[in-house]
């Protein structure tokens, strides 16, 4: 995806993340730039820059990132299926954190 398309796509996501107590925060340019640079340095994405005007960059997942995404998809599906369990575990952890202070 081109950078602006990627940013617009992230910003267009529904504000409800589906996780209890979590709300979507609008992503700004700077954090996205830093994240993309780190992912590129970690060889999880590749960046292609046009050599002709107008200059723009496109990003794509590396083969390793595609493999990682395929491996993580079942975990994400499990978490979506068991949101009540995740919520209760978080509540217990927060309750314990409050008593241990």
Order of alpha helices (4+ residues) and beta strands (2+ residues): alpha-alpha-beta-beta-alpha-alpha
